[in-house]
Amino acid sequence: MPVPGPGYSITVRVEAPPSASSAGDLAAAVGRAGAVITAFDVVESHGDRIVVDITANTYSDEHVRDITQALELLDGVAVRKVSDRTFLIHLGGKIEVSAKVQLRNRDDLSRAYTPGVARICQAIAENPDDARRLTIKRNTVAVVTDGSAVLGLGNLGPAAALPVMEGKAALFKKFAGVDAWPVCLDTQDTEEIIRTVQLIAPVYGGINLEDIAAPRCFEIEARLREMLDIPVFHDDQHGTAIVVVAALRNALRAVGKQLSDCRIVVCGAGAAGSAIIRLLLQKKPGDLLAVDVHGIVHPDRPDLDPVRDPNLTWVAEHTNNDRAAGSLTDALVGADVFIGVSAPNLFGADAVATMAPDAVVFALANPDPEIDPLEAQRYAAVVATGRSDYPNQINNVLAFPGVFRGLLDAQANSITDEMLLAASDAIADVVDGDRLNASFIVPSVFDSAVAPAVAEAVSRAAARRPG
């Protein structure tokens, strides 16, 4: 049965009789319908009725209708209104632009705008690098998408992608003080996307690519990195990889294993899976097997096409030491670690039982993971998901705000694997030895120590980069 959560939080305004039992009757009805009450407020009181706001976590639109019906079945109760708190928080968007300078009089206006601004324009024309010092470029990131791979929902297009990009921009500001702006492009043509980002790049100190489908995202990122003098970072790839590698480092510490001795299975060879594989290979694991919808990836698989999908071909050539073939369950036999960034409900506890002792399972498909976490816990020593309602949530917000804070502070022109690994180590180090255990391998997304630690590590790594 689905679990009620804050993503489907509602407030129901009801009229009820002013009897002593009304509050209990209302709460019981909501509870019987399977919701979790988070607030109960009497907002009006009259001689013949009371008006109550009941706030509760639910799990679907159908569930909301069930709750409404349960309340209306009570004698003397009428439902006035049902408000979806998630929709309310998005009304009018989640971000805004505000001026950093006061414009109180003509003197202020003369410096911030004409005629004084002309001097700033001339200074930048003479020395283009001054744009990082004298404009928003110093602290601004473009969050770019074509809407082709929105969350786990698929190809929804640019308008439907905008709420996610707004949320991303809000997280940049909240956790790292970075000003970010959504750029949702009404094209899914690779050349048009590359050219458009190239044209808008002068405004920004970095580009965060987001929710662009594989394999197109690989070419877009690679070519933009070559042509731009600012860092280009595909968060679905590298943000995920940073946090996964950090979490795995701590998970293996918790079970007393060395990465160099471990056999790792990565399920999903798209954007996130490929980036995880590439970053993990920098750490030299004992062996690493990639698995996709066609089974274990190996160089002799007939579906491999280096022209159509050079990324998967690269993965095949750099993983799977013994050239094993077979299914996901075959790959899991004897494996120390499972990392899933693929699809829901792929296997059960019986498959986990075939893994090595003290196995680590990262089931990160969202919202429904590759295996029910409770099933995984029957045999695995450490279990992590992408969800907030289980321990060990692996969430990109641990990475991208601090990564870009560090890149902007260093005025970096590019981003390297060394910087990604530095970010990963910084996240892992926040969980010190006294706090580390099987249920706490990554810090909370609200841990104020994370973004500054990541920013400092990335900035130091950028400073070591030659040239």
C-alpha positions in Angstrom: 0.0 0.0 0.0 1.3 3.5 -0.8 2.6 5.6 2.0 1.1 9.0 2.7 3.6 11.8 2.3 3.9 15.6 2.2 3.9 15.6 -1.6 0.2 15.0 -1.4 -0.6 17.2 1.6 -4.1 18.6 1.7 -6.1 20.9 4.0 -9.8 20.1 4.2 -12.1 22.8 5.6 -15.2 21.2 7.1 -18.3 22.4 9.0 -19.3 20.1 11.9 -21.7 20.1 14.8 -20.4 21.9 18.0 -20.5 18.7 20.0 -17.8 17.4 22.3 -17.2 14.4 20.1 -16.9 16.3 16.8 -13.1 16.6 16.8 -12.6 13.0 17.6 -15.1 11.9 15.0 -13.4 14.0 12.3 -10.0 12.7 13.2 -11.1 9.1 13.3 -12.8 9.4 9.9 -9.6 10.8 8.3 -7.5 8.1 10.0 -9.7 5.3 8.9 -9.4 6.5 5.3 -5.6 6.0 5.6 -4.3 9.6 5.9 -1.9 11.0 8.4 -3.1 14.1 10.1 -0.4 16.8 10.6 -2.6 19.6 11.9 -6.1 20.1 13.3 -7.3 23.7 13.7 -10.6 25.2 14.7 -10.9 28.3 12.6 -14.4 29.4 13.4 -16.8 28.7 16.3 -20.6 29.4 16.2 -23.6 28.4 18.3 -24.7 25.9 15.8 -21.4 24.7 14.2 -17.7 24.8 14.2 -15.4 25.2 11.2 -12.2 23.1 11.2 -9.2 22.9 9.0 -7.7 19.3 8.9 -4.3 19.1 7.3 -3.2 15.6 6.3 -0.7 13.7 4.2 -2.2 11.5 1.5 -0.8 9.5 -1.4 -2.9 10.2 -4.5 -5.8 12.2 -5.9 -8.1 9.1 -5.5 -7.1 8.9 -1.8 -8.1 12.6 -1.4 -11.5 11.7 -2.8 -11.8 8.8 -0.4 -11.0 11.1 2.6 -13.6 13.7 1.4 -16.2 11.0 1.1 -15.4 9.6 4.6 -15.9 13.0 6.1 -19.1 13.7 4.3 -20.6 10.5 5.6 -20.5 11.8 9.1 -23.8 13.2 10.4 -24.0 17.0 10.2 -20.6 17.4 8.5 -20.1 19.3 5.3 -16.8 19.7 3.4 -16.4 23.3 2.3 -13.2 23.1 0.4 -10.2 20.9 -0.2 -6.8 22.7 -0.8 -3.9 20.9 -2.3 -0.9 22.3 -0.4 1.6 21.3 -3.1 -0.3 23.2 -5.8 -0.6 26.2 -3.5 3.1 26.4 -2.9 3.6 26.7 -6.7 1.1 29.4 -7.4 2.8 32.2 -9.3 6.1 30.2 -9.3 8.7 29.7 -6.5 11.4 32.2 -7.3 11.6 35.9 -8.1 14.2 38.6 -9.0 15.0 41.3 -6.5 17.4 44.2 -6.8 20.6 44.1 -4.7 21.0 47.9 -4.7 18.8 50.7 -3.5 17.2 53.0 -6.1 16.0 55.8 -3.8 16.8 58.9 -5.7 18.4 60.3 -8.9 21.9 59.8 -7.6 21.3 56.1 -7.1 19.8 55.9 -10.5 22.7 57.7 -12.1 25.1 55.1 -10.7 23.1 52.0 -11.2 21.8 53.0 -14.6 22.5 55.8 -17.0 24.8 57.6 -17.2 27.1 55.8 -14.7 26.4 52.3 -16.1 28.1 53.3 -19.4 31.5 53.3 -17.6 31.0 49.7 -16.5 30.1 48.7 -20.1 33.3 50.3 -21.4 35.4 48.6 -18.7 34.0 45.2 -19.6 34.5 45.9 -23.4 38.2 46.6 -22.7 38.6 43.6 -20.3 35.9 40.9 -20.8 37.0 39.1 -17.7 35.6 42.0 -15.7 32.2 40.6 -16.4 32.7 38.1 -13.6 33.5 40.9 -11.2 31.0 43.6 -12.2 27.9 41.7 -13.3 25.6 38.9 -12.2 27.9 36.5 -14.0 29.9 36.3 -10.8 27.2 34.4 -9.0 24.6 33.2 -11.6 23.9 29.7 -13.1 21.6 28.8 -15.9 19.5 25.7 -15.2 18.9 24.4 -18.8 16.5 21.7 -19.9 14.6 20.6 -23.0 12.0 18.8 -20.8 12.8 15.4 -22.4 13.4 13.5 -19.2 11.6 15.2 -16.4 12.1 13.4 -13.1 10.9 9.9 -13.7 7.9 11.1 -15.7 9.5 11.2 -19.2 9.2 13.6 -22.1 6.9 16.3 -20.8 8.3 19.3 -22.7 9.7 22.6 -21.5 6.6 24.2 -19.9 5.9 21.1 -17.7 9.6 21.0 -16.8 9.6 24.5 -15.5 8.3 23.7 -11.9 11.3 21.4 -11.5 13.8 24.0 -12.8 12.3 26.6 -10.5 12.7 24.3 -7.6 16.3 23.7 -8.6 16.9 27.4 -8.6 15.4 27.8 -5.2 17.6 25.1 -3.8 20.7 26.8 -5.3 19.8 29.9 -3.4 18.8 28.2 -0.2 21.8 26.0 0.3 24.6 27.9 -1.4 23.5 31.5 -2.1 23.8 30.9 -5.8 21.5 32.8 -8.1 20.1 30.4 -10.6 17.5 30.8 -13.4 15.5 28.3 -15.4 16.1 28.1 -19.1 13.5 25.8 -20.6 14.1 25.4 -24.3 11.3 24.6 -26.8 13.4 22.3 -28.8 14.8 18.8 -28.5 17.2 19.1 -31.4 20.8 18.6 -30.2 22.3 21.3 -32.5 19.7 23.9 -31.5 20.2 23.2 -27.8 24.0 23.5 -28.1 23.8 26.7 -30.1 21.2 28.3 -27.8 23.2 27.6 -24.7 26.3 28.9 -26.4 24.5 32.2 -27.3 23.2 32.8 -23.7 26.4 31.7 -22.0 27.9 35.3 -21.6 25.4 36.0 -18.8 26.2 33.0 -16.6 29.2 31.8 -14.5 28.1 28.1 -15.0 25.6 25.9 -16.9 23.6 23.2 -15.0 22.0 20.9 -17.6 19.0 19.1 -16.2 16.4 16.5 -17.3 17.8 16.0 -20.8 17.3 12.5 -22.1 20.2 10.1 -22.8 22.0 9.5 -25.0 21.6 13.1 -26.4 22.7 14.5 -23.0 26.2 13.1 -23.4 26.9 14.9 -26.7 25.3 18.1 -25.5 27.4 18.2 -22.4 30.7 17.2 -24.1 30.4 19.7 -26.9 29.4 22.6 -24.6 32.4 21.8 -22.3 34.6 22.1 -25.3 33.2 25.4 -26.6 32.4 27.4 -23.4 34.8 29.1 -20.9 32.5 28.3 -18.0 31.8 25.0 -16.2 29.1 22.8 -17.7 27.6 20.2 -15.3 24.8 17.7 -16.0 23.3 17.2 -12.6 21.4 14.0 -13.5 24.8 12.5 -14.3 27.4 14.1 -12.1 25.4 15.2 -9.2 24.0 11.7 -8.8 27.5 10.2 -9.2 29.0 12.5 -6.6 26.5 11.6 -3.9 26.4 7.9 -4.7 30.2 7.6 -4.5 30.1 9.5 -1.2 27.4 7.3 0.2 29.2 4.1 -1.0 32.5 5.2 0.7 30.7 5.5 4.0 28.5 2.3 3.5 31.7 0.3 3.0 33.2 1.9 6.1 30.2 0.8 8.0 30.5 -2.8 7.0 34.3 -2.9 7.0 35.0 -3.5 3.4 37.5 -2.0 0.9 36.3 -0.8 -2.5 39.2 -2.5 -4.1 37.9 -5.8 -2.9 34.2 -5.3 -3.9 32.2 -6.5 -6.8 29.7 -3.8 -7.7 26.6 -4.1 -9.9 25.2 -0.8 -11.4 21.7 -1.3 -12.8 20.9 1.4 -15.4 23.4 2.6 -18.0 21.7 5.9 -18.9 22.8 9.3 -17.8 23.1 8.6 -14.1 24.3 5.1 -14.3 27.1 5.9 -16.8 28.3 8.8 -14.7 28.3 6.6 -11.5 30.3 4.0 -13.4 32.9 6.5 -14.7 33.4 8.1 -11.3 33.6 4.8 -9.5 36.2 3.5 -11.9 38.4 6.4 -10.8 38.3 4.7 -7.3 39.4 1.3 -8.8 36.8 -1.2 -7.5 37.5 -4.9 -7.6 35.1 -5.4 -10.4 32.1 -3.5 -11.8 29.2 -4.9 -13.8 26.7 -2.7 -15.6 23.2 -4.0 -16.3 20.5 -2.5 -18.6 17.2 -3.7 -20.0 19.1 -6.3 -22.1 21.1 -7.8 -19.2 24.7 -7.6 -18.2 26.7 -5.2 -20.4 29.7 -6.9 -22.2 31.6 -6.2 -25.4 30.2 -9.2 -27.3 26.6 -8.2 -26.9 25.0 -8.0 -30.4 23.0 -4.8 -29.6 26.1 -2.7 -28.9 26.5 0.1 -31.5 29.5 2.4 -31.1 27.9 4.9 -33.5 24.4 5.0 -32.1 25.4 4.7 -28.5 29.2 5.3 -27.9 28.5 5.7 -24.2 27.3 2.2 -23.7 30.1 0.9 -25.8 32.6 2.7 -23.6 30.9 1.1 -20.5 31.2 -2.3 -22.1 34.9 -1.9 -22.8 35.8 -0.6 -19.3 33.7 -2.9 -17.0 33.0 -6.6 -16.4 36.5 -8.1 -15.9 35.4 -11.6 -16.6 33.1 -10.7 -19.5 30.1 -12.2 -17.7 26.7 -12.4 -19.4 23.2 -13.0 -18.1 20.4 -11.2 -16.2 20.3 -8.8 -13.3 19.8 -11.6 -10.9 22.8 -13.4 -12.3 24.9 -10.3 -11.8 23.8 -10.1 -8.1 25.1 -13.5 -7.2 28.1 -12.9 -5.0 28.0 -9.1 -5.5 29.0 -6.8 -2.6 27.1 -3.8 -3.8 24.0 -3.1 -5.9 23.4 0.5 -7.2 20.1 1.0 -9.0 19.2 4.0 -11.1 16.8 2.2 -13.4 13.2 1.0 -12.9 10.9 0.0 -10.0 10.4 -3.5 -8.6 13.1 -5.4 -10.5 13.9 -8.0 -7.8 13.1 -9.2 -4.3 14.7 -10.3 -1.1 15.5 -13.7 -2.5 18.0 -12.1 -5.0 19.6 -10.0 -2.2 20.1 -13.3 -0.3 22.4 -14.4 -3.1 24.7 -11.4 -2.7 27.9 -11.5 -0.6 27.6 -11.2 3.2 27.1 -7.6 4.5 25.8 -6.5 1.2 25.1 -2.9 0.3 21.9 -2.1 -1.7 21.3 1.4 -3.1 17.8 1.2 -4.7 17.5 4.7 -6.1 14.7 4.6 -8.7 12.2 7.2 -7.7 9.5 7.3 -6.4 9.4 3.4 -6.5 12.8 1.7 -6.0 14.2 -1.4 -7.7 13.4 -3.3 -4.5 11.1 -2.6 -1.6 13.6 -1.2 1.0 12.0 -3.3 3.8 12.6 -6.4 1.6 16.2 -5.4 1.0 16.8 -5.0 4.7 16.1 -8.7 5.3 19.5 -9.6 3.9 21.5 -6.4 3.2 23.6 -4.7 5.8 23.1 -1.2 4.4 20.1 0.0 2.3 19.7 3.5 0.7 17.0 5.0 -1.5 16.3 8.3 -3.2 13.2 8.7 -1.0 12.9 11.0 2.1 10.7 8.5 4.0 13.5 5.9 4.5 16.9 6.2 6.1 19.9 7.1 3.9 18.3 9.3 1.3 20.7 9.8 -1.6 19.8 13.2 -3.0 21.6 15.4 -5.5 20.9 18.5 -3.3 23.9 17.3 -1.2 26.1 18.0 -4.2 25.1 20.6 -6.8 24.7 23.8 -4.6 28.2 23.4 -3.1 29.7 22.3 -6.4 28.6 25.5 -8.1 29.4 27.6 -5.1 33.0 26.3 -5.3 33.2 26.7 -9.1 31.9 30.3 -9.0 34.2 31.2 -6.1 37.2 29.9 -8.0 36.0 31.5 -11.2 36.6 28.1 -12.8 36.5 27.7 -16.5 35.7 24.0 -16.5 35.0 21.1 -14.3 37.1 17.9 -13.9 36.8 14.5 -12.3 39.2 15.7 -9.6 36.7 18.3 -8.6 33.8 15.7 -8.7 35.8 13.4 -6.4 36.7 16.2 -4.1 33.0 17.0 -3.7 32.2 13.4 -3.0 34.9 13.1 -0.4 33.7 16.3 1.3 30.1 15.0 1.5 31.4 11.7 3.0 33.6 13.4 5.5 30.7 15.4 7.0 29.5 12.1 8.5 32.3 11.6 11.0 33.2 8.3 12.7 31.0 9.0 15.8 27.8 9.3 13.7 28.5 6.8 11.0 26.3 3.7 11.1 24.3 1.5 8.7 21.3 3.9 8.9 23.3 7.1 8.6 25.8 7.0 5.7 25.1 10.5 4.2 24.3 13.8 5.9 20.9 15.3 5.9 20.1 17.6 3.0 19.5 20.3 5.7 22.9 19.9 7.3 24.4 23.4 7.0 27.9 22.0 7.0 27.5 20.2 3.6 27.4 23.0 1.0 30.4 25.0 2.5 32.5 21.8 2.8 31.7 20.8 -0.8 32.4 24.4 -2.1 35.7 24.6 -0.3 36.8 21.2 -1.6 35.8 22.0 -5.2 37.4 25.5 -5.1 40.7 23.9 -3.8 40.6 21.3 -6.6 39.9 24.0 -9.2 42.9 26.0 -7.9 45.1 23.0 -8.4 44.1 22.7 -12.1 46.9 23.8 -14.4 46.3 26.9 -16.4 
